[in-house]
């Protein structure tokens, strides 16, 4: 955090007071007579006194003018934008500099071409709901594409299993198979108050439960329709817990998301966060290797884990979920919301 620097200039002020002429003493019934010579002497004395007062006042005014001129010169020297840190620049406008926000990335502009990115983003395609088709087989150097799903049919593809029942850790939440749909080129996980469940909030979730890998790269093109339920894109172990790698978890927000690795039996966590508009289409990725866990957003890395003790080394599967936490007084929607997924692409080293 930066510290504000202040400076001040003290100016001595010369105070003057007006001399008051003594009043004549009056005698009841008659004015006291004054000799002529004494009257003239008093007149000359008063005139001299007034002259001295006027001269002193002139000197004071002159000194004050010099002080003011010096002050203006000092201010000009201190606040000159070409020579001083107090100049009018973007870094100083009367307020302390703002703290640096978390990492912020904006959505790419959908055009016929996109700038090259070091990690898979997708291929521009106006026929796709998100404006991007899945990345190519050679989009990630050193890896080969092991799976790609564009959700182009009318039903859930083979290899995916939906979640039902109560999510662990929050008995007030509910998953149902009817809240997972495929259509119009999208996989949608939908949260709404379901009459079949007593008008409680019910969400959708699914996983590639039969496809587990130790290490690999996973990319998901997705958006949320609004805030409320949390959505999580994660890697989940086939046996035991922890570990867990959440590479996109909103906690109900639409303005930021987090990535968290859970490790050790005590569930230690290492979390990163990034600010981004979750209602826009983005390509989220995690590249998991023996030496690192790399988080990517729209083809660029935004966070990394490099401590060997935090990196899982056991089979894990890709899970996509929504969940409400109304009983815990957070991530509780006020209107129906959806997590929309355009495609999933996976790579193996």
C-alpha beads as a LAMMPS data file, in Angstrom:
LAMMPS data file: protein, C-alpha beads

349 atoms
348 bonds

1 atom types
1 bond types

-500.0 500.0 xlo xhi
-500.0 500.0 ylo yhi
-500.0 500.0 zlo zhi

Masses

1 110.0

Atoms # bond

1 1 1 0.000 0.000 0.000
2 1 1 1.373 3.348 -0.941
3 1 1 1.708 6.158 1.621
4 1 1 0.526 9.704 1.017
5 1 1 3.149 12.459 1.236
6 1 1 2.074 15.919 2.327
7 1 1 3.888 19.231 2.544
8 1 1 2.979 22.632 3.967
9 1 1 4.270 26.206 3.878
10 1 1 3.996 28.520 6.889
11 1 1 3.707 32.277 6.229
12 1 1 4.300 34.844 8.966
13 1 1 1.587 37.459 9.003
14 1 1 2.358 41.038 9.982
15 1 1 -0.498 42.485 11.988
16 1 1 -1.094 46.268 12.085
17 1 1 -3.417 48.255 14.287
18 1 1 -4.936 51.642 13.671
19 1 1 -3.818 54.406 16.063
20 1 1 -6.671 56.122 17.781
21 1 1 -6.566 59.937 18.301
22 1 1 -7.132 60.956 21.953
23 1 1 -10.430 62.641 22.574
24 1 1 -10.505 66.257 23.884
25 1 1 -11.388 66.591 27.531
26 1 1 -14.477 68.675 28.107
27 1 1 -15.185 70.873 31.134
28 1 1 -18.836 71.263 32.083
29 1 1 -20.103 74.543 30.674
30 1 1 -16.942 75.651 28.783
31 1 1 -14.044 74.350 26.636
32 1 1 -10.655 74.339 28.271
33 1 1 -8.501 77.073 26.782
34 1 1 -5.169 76.006 25.267
35 1 1 -2.211 78.345 24.634
36 1 1 -1.605 78.990 20.941
37 1 1 1.978 77.703 20.989
38 1 1 0.861 74.477 22.643
39 1 1 -1.881 74.010 20.047
40 1 1 0.584 74.413 17.204
41 1 1 3.006 71.982 18.860
42 1 1 0.285 69.379 19.295
43 1 1 -0.762 69.865 15.682
44 1 1 2.792 69.329 14.474
45 1 1 3.154 66.290 16.769
46 1 1 -0.032 64.664 15.489
47 1 1 0.992 65.278 11.907
48 1 1 4.390 63.627 12.520
49 1 1 2.743 60.685 14.274
50 1 1 0.334 60.136 11.403
51 1 1 3.236 60.335 8.939
52 1 1 5.086 57.636 10.893
53 1 1 1.944 55.445 10.958
54 1 1 1.423 55.805 7.227
55 1 1 5.099 54.992 6.586
56 1 1 4.930 51.918 8.836
57 1 1 1.750 50.750 7.120
58 1 1 3.439 51.134 3.708
59 1 1 6.380 49.051 4.880
60 1 1 4.042 46.367 6.196
61 1 1 2.117 46.243 2.931
62 1 1 5.384 45.939 1.011
63 1 1 6.591 43.107 3.237
64 1 1 3.265 41.302 2.829
65 1 1 3.513 41.635 -0.956
66 1 1 7.021 40.151 -0.878
67 1 1 5.813 37.262 1.313
68 1 1 2.928 36.539 -1.074
69 1 1 5.226 36.642 -4.100
70 1 1 7.620 34.239 -2.385
71 1 1 4.755 31.899 -1.511
72 1 1 3.515 31.869 -5.118
73 1 1 7.024 31.115 -6.343
74 1 1 7.385 28.288 -3.814
75 1 1 4.029 26.784 -4.831
76 1 1 4.932 27.007 -8.492
77 1 1 8.206 25.208 -7.832
78 1 1 6.580 22.461 -5.731
79 1 1 3.572 21.766 -7.964
80 1 1 5.163 22.182 -11.386
81 1 1 4.068 19.064 -13.308
82 1 1 7.363 18.851 -15.195
83 1 1 9.598 18.804 -12.143
84 1 1 7.629 17.558 -9.158
85 1 1 5.940 14.345 -8.005
86 1 1 3.008 16.542 -6.980
87 1 1 2.260 17.476 -10.579
88 1 1 -1.167 16.759 -12.084
89 1 1 -0.591 13.277 -13.376
90 1 1 -2.690 10.146 -13.484
91 1 1 -0.853 8.897 -10.411
92 1 1 -1.726 11.880 -8.228
93 1 1 -4.950 13.862 -8.466
94 1 1 -5.522 14.811 -4.863
95 1 1 -6.326 11.239 -3.741
96 1 1 -3.972 8.411 -2.746
97 1 1 -3.361 5.889 -5.532
98 1 1 -5.913 3.069 -5.628
99 1 1 -4.824 -0.387 -4.573
100 1 1 -4.098 -2.737 -7.451
101 1 1 -7.144 -4.919 -8.106
102 1 1 -6.991 -8.631 -8.560
103 1 1 -5.983 -9.912 -11.980
104 1 1 -8.522 -8.656 -14.540
105 1 1 -8.995 -10.027 -18.039
106 1 1 -11.613 -8.960 -20.565
107 1 1 -13.517 -11.117 -23.003
108 1 1 -12.003 -11.421 -26.474
109 1 1 -13.748 -9.697 -29.346
110 1 1 -15.431 -12.193 -31.655
111 1 1 -13.936 -11.660 -35.105
112 1 1 -12.904 -13.801 -38.028
113 1 1 -9.373 -13.963 -36.628
114 1 1 -7.967 -13.714 -33.126
115 1 1 -4.459 -12.908 -31.910
116 1 1 -2.377 -16.008 -31.197
117 1 1 -2.501 -17.180 -27.593
118 1 1 -0.076 -19.498 -25.811
119 1 1 -2.885 -21.831 -24.691
120 1 1 -6.077 -23.128 -26.347
121 1 1 -8.853 -20.557 -26.782
122 1 1 -10.945 -21.954 -29.637
123 1 1 -11.437 -21.372 -33.338
124 1 1 -13.612 -18.402 -34.427
125 1 1 -16.923 -19.720 -35.750
126 1 1 -20.058 -17.606 -36.080
127 1 1 -22.279 -20.689 -36.100
128 1 1 -21.285 -21.597 -32.540
129 1 1 -23.352 -20.153 -29.640
130 1 1 -20.199 -18.654 -28.124
131 1 1 -18.640 -17.560 -31.425
132 1 1 -15.822 -20.080 -30.925
133 1 1 -15.540 -23.711 -32.022
134 1 1 -13.403 -26.150 -30.001
135 1 1 -9.617 -25.774 -30.341
136 1 1 -7.719 -27.913 -32.807
137 1 1 -5.970 -31.183 -32.013
138 1 1 -2.534 -29.501 -32.021
139 1 1 -3.547 -26.362 -30.129
140 1 1 -1.439 -27.277 -27.084
141 1 1 2.226 -28.061 -27.892
142 1 1 3.461 -31.225 -26.240
143 1 1 -0.076 -32.563 -25.830
144 1 1 -2.519 -34.465 -28.020
145 1 1 -6.282 -33.963 -27.974
146 1 1 -7.885 -36.902 -26.148
147 1 1 -11.506 -35.750 -26.093
148 1 1 -13.732 -33.024 -27.558
149 1 1 -17.474 -32.512 -27.083
150 1 1 -19.464 -29.756 -28.837
151 1 1 -22.898 -30.735 -27.410
152 1 1 -24.462 -30.618 -30.855
153 1 1 -27.136 -33.269 -30.258
154 1 1 -30.426 -33.236 -28.405
155 1 1 -29.397 -35.343 -25.443
156 1 1 -26.586 -35.894 -23.001
157 1 1 -23.554 -37.469 -24.743
158 1 1 -22.194 -40.843 -23.684
159 1 1 -19.651 -40.789 -20.905
160 1 1 -21.413 -38.149 -18.799
161 1 1 -23.395 -38.872 -15.606
162 1 1 -25.771 -36.434 -13.921
163 1 1 -25.906 -35.759 -10.189
164 1 1 -29.031 -36.336 -8.080
165 1 1 -29.795 -35.900 -4.398
166 1 1 -28.226 -33.611 -1.819
167 1 1 -24.708 -32.266 -2.375
168 1 1 -22.297 -33.038 0.414
169 1 1 -21.799 -30.321 2.991
170 1 1 -25.164 -28.598 2.437
171 1 1 -28.278 -30.681 3.131
172 1 1 -30.459 -27.759 2.045
173 1 1 -29.284 -28.012 -1.577
174 1 1 -30.610 -30.351 -4.228
175 1 1 -29.536 -31.757 -7.601
176 1 1 -31.918 -33.276 -10.154
177 1 1 -31.385 -34.908 -13.561
178 1 1 -34.148 -32.762 -15.086
179 1 1 -32.017 -29.674 -14.426
180 1 1 -29.362 -30.812 -16.932
181 1 1 -30.336 -30.238 -20.567
182 1 1 -28.714 -30.300 -24.007
183 1 1 -30.074 -28.316 -26.950
184 1 1 -29.277 -25.580 -29.478
185 1 1 -25.599 -26.536 -29.276
186 1 1 -25.409 -25.990 -25.507
187 1 1 -25.127 -28.022 -22.344
188 1 1 -27.141 -26.151 -19.693
189 1 1 -27.194 -26.614 -15.933
190 1 1 -30.355 -24.893 -14.717
191 1 1 -31.358 -23.655 -11.284
192 1 1 -34.996 -22.848 -10.491
193 1 1 -37.595 -23.362 -7.754
194 1 1 -38.901 -26.803 -8.595
195 1 1 -42.479 -27.730 -7.608
196 1 1 -41.469 -31.398 -7.625
197 1 1 -39.172 -30.598 -4.688
198 1 1 -41.513 -28.456 -2.609
199 1 1 -40.638 -25.275 -4.496
200 1 1 -37.076 -25.462 -3.246
201 1 1 -34.147 -24.241 -5.343
202 1 1 -32.834 -27.178 -7.376
203 1 1 -29.664 -27.146 -9.549
204 1 1 -27.868 -29.339 -12.061
205 1 1 -24.516 -31.084 -12.098
206 1 1 -22.668 -33.819 -14.001
207 1 1 -19.280 -35.432 -14.480
208 1 1 -17.219 -37.595 -16.781
209 1 1 -17.230 -40.070 -13.961
210 1 1 -15.889 -42.954 -16.057
211 1 1 -12.959 -41.021 -17.576
212 1 1 -10.149 -40.482 -15.096
213 1 1 -6.603 -39.296 -15.729
214 1 1 -3.476 -38.542 -13.775
215 1 1 -2.400 -35.195 -15.244
216 1 1 -3.801 -33.585 -18.371
217 1 1 -5.273 -30.354 -19.724
218 1 1 -8.972 -29.443 -19.660
219 1 1 -10.712 -26.514 -21.400
220 1 1 -14.357 -25.459 -21.001
221 1 1 -16.114 -22.725 -22.998
222 1 1 -18.877 -21.351 -20.749
223 1 1 -20.880 -18.452 -19.330
224 1 1 -23.493 -17.871 -16.604
225 1 1 -26.811 -16.105 -17.163
226 1 1 -26.657 -14.300 -13.817
227 1 1 -25.647 -14.426 -10.170
228 1 1 -27.025 -16.537 -7.375
229 1 1 -26.011 -20.196 -7.494
230 1 1 -22.326 -20.984 -7.484
231 1 1 -20.951 -22.801 -10.509
232 1 1 -17.820 -24.914 -10.333
233 1 1 -15.629 -26.466 -13.011
234 1 1 -13.302 -28.884 -11.251
235 1 1 -11.263 -32.058 -11.150
236 1 1 -12.473 -34.590 -8.560
237 1 1 -10.617 -37.683 -7.285
238 1 1 -11.922 -41.157 -8.077
239 1 1 -11.007 -42.355 -4.577
240 1 1 -10.764 -40.394 -1.368
241 1 1 -10.863 -36.661 -0.798
242 1 1 -8.884 -34.351 -0.881
243 1 1 -7.386 -33.651 -3.409
244 1 1 -9.563 -31.380 -5.543
245 1 1 -8.748 -28.809 -8.225
246 1 1 -11.389 -26.108 -8.758
247 1 1 -10.336 -24.072 -11.796
248 1 1 -13.468 -21.888 -12.066
249 1 1 -15.664 -21.382 -8.979
250 1 1 -17.847 -18.268 -8.718
251 1 1 -19.436 -18.583 -5.246
252 1 1 -22.546 -16.989 -6.792
253 1 1 -20.767 -13.919 -8.191
254 1 1 -20.832 -12.631 -11.770
255 1 1 -17.839 -10.316 -11.350
256 1 1 -15.069 -12.683 -10.281
257 1 1 -14.153 -16.322 -9.902
258 1 1 -11.590 -18.369 -8.004
259 1 1 -9.299 -21.338 -8.564
260 1 1 -8.479 -23.510 -5.564
261 1 1 -6.398 -26.611 -5.033
262 1 1 -7.339 -28.702 -1.968
263 1 1 -4.550 -30.889 -0.593
264 1 1 -3.574 -33.002 2.465
265 1 1 -6.011 -34.842 4.720
266 1 1 -6.493 -31.610 6.669
267 1 1 -7.903 -29.946 3.503
268 1 1 -5.296 -27.233 3.148
269 1 1 -6.115 -24.846 0.294
270 1 1 -4.224 -22.587 -2.091
271 1 1 -6.596 -20.152 -3.801
272 1 1 -6.280 -17.606 -6.598
273 1 1 -8.931 -15.221 -7.878
274 1 1 -9.559 -13.221 -11.012
275 1 1 -12.049 -10.470 -11.818
276 1 1 -13.950 -11.021 -15.053
277 1 1 -17.493 -10.691 -16.384
278 1 1 -18.851 -14.203 -15.956
279 1 1 -21.953 -13.453 -18.060
280 1 1 -19.727 -13.243 -21.153
281 1 1 -18.332 -16.276 -22.973
282 1 1 -14.873 -17.358 -21.806
283 1 1 -12.594 -20.341 -22.291
284 1 1 -11.493 -21.680 -18.902
285 1 1 -8.580 -24.082 -18.645
286 1 1 -6.433 -26.047 -16.226
287 1 1 -3.145 -27.698 -17.215
288 1 1 -2.178 -30.232 -14.549
289 1 1 1.308 -31.735 -14.640
290 1 1 3.748 -33.225 -12.089
291 1 1 5.472 -29.854 -11.697
292 1 1 2.595 -27.351 -11.805
293 1 1 -1.099 -26.556 -12.008
294 1 1 -1.649 -23.754 -14.503
295 1 1 -4.958 -21.846 -14.714
296 1 1 -5.838 -20.246 -18.074
297 1 1 -8.497 -17.795 -19.191
298 1 1 -9.140 -17.097 -22.869
299 1 1 -5.823 -18.626 -23.889
300 1 1 -3.640 -16.898 -21.307
301 1 1 -2.331 -18.013 -17.917
302 1 1 -3.673 -16.097 -14.922
303 1 1 -2.561 -18.246 -11.967
304 1 1 -0.275 -21.142 -11.101
305 1 1 0.562 -23.645 -8.373
306 1 1 4.179 -24.833 -8.348
307 1 1 4.744 -26.358 -4.897
308 1 1 5.125 -30.147 -5.328
309 1 1 3.365 -30.790 -1.997
310 1 1 0.184 -29.135 -3.339
311 1 1 -0.021 -30.964 -6.675
312 1 1 -2.208 -34.122 -6.748
313 1 1 -0.815 -37.296 -8.288
314 1 1 -3.865 -39.560 -8.443
315 1 1 -6.690 -40.189 -10.985
316 1 1 -9.279 -37.405 -11.245
317 1 1 -12.351 -36.691 -13.387
318 1 1 -13.851 -33.533 -14.894
319 1 1 -17.007 -32.295 -13.085
320 1 1 -19.310 -29.387 -14.033
321 1 1 -21.753 -28.304 -11.337
322 1 1 -24.164 -25.711 -10.059
323 1 1 -25.104 -25.569 -6.405
324 1 1 -27.106 -23.405 -4.046
325 1 1 -26.141 -22.722 -0.455
326 1 1 -29.351 -21.081 0.759
327 1 1 -29.339 -23.020 4.037
328 1 1 -25.878 -21.551 4.689
329 1 1 -27.082 -18.029 3.746
330 1 1 -24.915 -17.522 0.661
331 1 1 -24.988 -18.442 -3.057
332 1 1 -28.769 -18.329 -2.929
333 1 1 -30.512 -17.213 -6.153
334 1 1 -33.425 -14.821 -6.409
335 1 1 -34.323 -15.795 -9.999
336 1 1 -33.759 -18.833 -12.266
337 1 1 -30.185 -18.996 -13.597
338 1 1 -28.141 -21.257 -15.870
339 1 1 -24.558 -22.296 -16.493
340 1 1 -24.202 -22.672 -20.267
341 1 1 -21.390 -24.753 -21.771
342 1 1 -20.620 -24.567 -25.508
343 1 1 -17.886 -27.220 -25.588
344 1 1 -15.289 -29.196 -23.670
345 1 1 -11.813 -30.122 -24.957
346 1 1 -9.228 -32.296 -23.212
347 1 1 -5.564 -33.063 -23.883
348 1 1 -3.057 -35.601 -22.630
349 1 1 0.748 -35.207 -22.629

Bonds

1 1 1 2
2 1 2 3
3 1 3 4
4 1 4 5
5 1 5 6
6 1 6 7
7 1 7 8
8 1 8 9
9 1 9 10
10 1 10 11
11 1 11 12
12 1 12 13
13 1 13 14
14 1 14 15
15 1 15 16
16 1 16 17
17 1 17 18
18 1 18 19
19 1 19 20
20 1 20 21
21 1 21 22
22 1 22 23
23 1 23 24
24 1 24 25
25 1 25 26
26 1 26 27
27 1 27 28
28 1 28 29
29 1 29 30
30 1 30 31
31 1 31 32
32 1 32 33
33 1 33 34
34 1 34 35
35 1 35 36
36 1 36 37
37 1 37 38
38 1 38 39
39 1 39 40
40 1 40 41
41 1 41 42
42 1 42 43
43 1 43 44
44 1 44 45
45 1 45 46
46 1 46 47
47 1 47 48
48 1 48 49
49 1 49 50
50 1 50 51
51 1 51 52
52 1 52 53
53 1 53 54
54 1 54 55
55 1 55 56
56 1 56 57
57 1 57 58
58 1 58 59
59 1 59 60
60 1 60 61
61 1 61 62
62 1 62 63
63 1 63 64
64 1 64 65
65 1 65 66
66 1 66 67
67 1 67 68
68 1 68 69
69 1 69 70
70 1 70 71
71 1 71 72
72 1 72 73
73 1 73 74
74 1 74 75
75 1 75 76
76 1 76 77
77 1 77 78
78 1 78 79
79 1 79 80
80 1 80 81
81 1 81 82
82 1 82 83
83 1 83 84
84 1 84 85
85 1 85 86
86 1 86 87
87 1 87 88
88 1 88 89
89 1 89 90
90 1 90 91
91 1 91 92
92 1 92 93
93 1 93 94
94 1 94 95
95 1 95 96
96 1 96 97
97 1 97 98
98 1 98 99
99 1 99 100
100 1 100 101
101 1 101 102
102 1 102 103
103 1 103 104
104 1 104 105
105 1 105 106
106 1 106 107
107 1 107 108
108 1 108 109
109 1 109 110
110 1 110 111
111 1 111 112
112 1 112 113
113 1 113 114
114 1 114 115
115 1 115 116
116 1 116 117
117 1 117 118
118 1 118 119
119 1 119 120
120 1 120 121
121 1 121 122
122 1 122 123
123 1 123 124
124 1 124 125
125 1 125 126
126 1 126 127
127 1 127 128
128 1 128 129
129 1 129 130
130 1 130 131
131 1 131 132
132 1 132 133
133 1 133 134
134 1 134 135
135 1 135 136
136 1 136 137
137 1 137 138
138 1 138 139
139 1 139 140
140 1 140 141
141 1 141 142
142 1 142 143
143 1 143 144
144 1 144 145
145 1 145 146
146 1 146 147
147 1 147 148
148 1 148 149
149 1 149 150
150 1 150 151
151 1 151 152
152 1 152 153
153 1 153 154
154 1 154 155
155 1 155 156
156 1 156 157
157 1 157 158
158 1 158 159
159 1 159 160
160 1 160 161
161 1 161 162
162 1 162 163
163 1 163 164
164 1 164 165
165 1 165 166
166 1 166 167
167 1 167 168
168 1 168 169
169 1 169 170
170 1 170 171
171 1 171 172
172 1 172 173
173 1 173 174
174 1 174 175
175 1 175 176
176 1 176 177
177 1 177 178
178 1 178 179
179 1 179 180
180 1 180 181
181 1 181 182
182 1 182 183
183 1 183 184
184 1 184 185
185 1 185 186
186 1 186 187
187 1 187 188
188 1 188 189
189 1 189 190
190 1 190 191
191 1 191 192
192 1 192 193
193 1 193 194
194 1 194 195
195 1 195 196
196 1 196 197
197 1 197 198
198 1 198 199
199 1 199 200
200 1 200 201
201 1 201 202
202 1 202 203
203 1 203 204
204 1 204 205
205 1 205 206
206 1 206 207
207 1 207 208
208 1 208 209
209 1 209 210
210 1 210 211
211 1 211 212
212 1 212 213
213 1 213 214
214 1 214 215
215 1 215 216
216 1 216 217
217 1 217 218
218 1 218 219
219 1 219 220
220 1 220 221
221 1 221 222
222 1 222 223
223 1 223 224
224 1 224 225
225 1 225 226
226 1 226 227
227 1 227 228
228 1 228 229
229 1 229 230
230 1 230 231
231 1 231 232
232 1 232 233
233 1 233 234
234 1 234 235
235 1 235 236
236 1 236 237
237 1 237 238
238 1 238 239
239 1 239 240
240 1 240 241
241 1 241 242
242 1 242 243
243 1 243 244
244 1 244 245
245 1 245 246
246 1 246 247
247 1 247 248
248 1 248 249
249 1 249 250
250 1 250 251
251 1 251 252
252 1 252 253
253 1 253 254
254 1 254 255
255 1 255 256
256 1 256 257
257 1 257 258
258 1 258 259
259 1 259 260
260 1 260 261
261 1 261 262
262 1 262 263
263 1 263 264
264 1 264 265
265 1 265 266
266 1 266 267
267 1 267 268
268 1 268 269
269 1 269 270
270 1 270 271
271 1 271 272
272 1 272 273
273 1 273 274
274 1 274 275
275 1 275 276
276 1 276 277
277 1 277 278
278 1 278 279
279 1 279 280
280 1 280 281
281 1 281 282
282 1 282 283
283 1 283 284
284 1 284 285
285 1 285 286
286 1 286 287
287 1 287 288
288 1 288 289
289 1 289 290
290 1 290 291
291 1 291 292
292 1 292 293
293 1 293 294
294 1 294 295
295 1 295 296
296 1 296 297
297 1 297 298
298 1 298 299
299 1 299 300
300 1 300 301
301 1 301 302
302 1 302 303
303 1 303 304
304 1 304 305
305 1 305 306
306 1 306 307
307 1 307 308
308 1 308 309
309 1 309 310
310 1 310 311
311 1 311 312
312 1 312 313
313 1 313 314
314 1 314 315
315 1 315 316
316 1 316 317
317 1 317 318
318 1 318 319
319 1 319 320
320 1 320 321
321 1 321 322
322 1 322 323
323 1 323 324
324 1 324 325
325 1 325 326
326 1 326 327
327 1 327 328
328 1 328 329
329 1 329 330
330 1 330 331
331 1 331 332
332 1 332 333
333 1 333 334
334 1 334 335
335 1 335 336
336 1 336 337
337 1 337 338
338 1 338 339
339 1 339 340
340 1 340 341
341 1 341 342
342 1 342 343
343 1 343 344
344 1 344 345
345 1 345 346
346 1 346 347
347 1 347 348
348 1 348 349
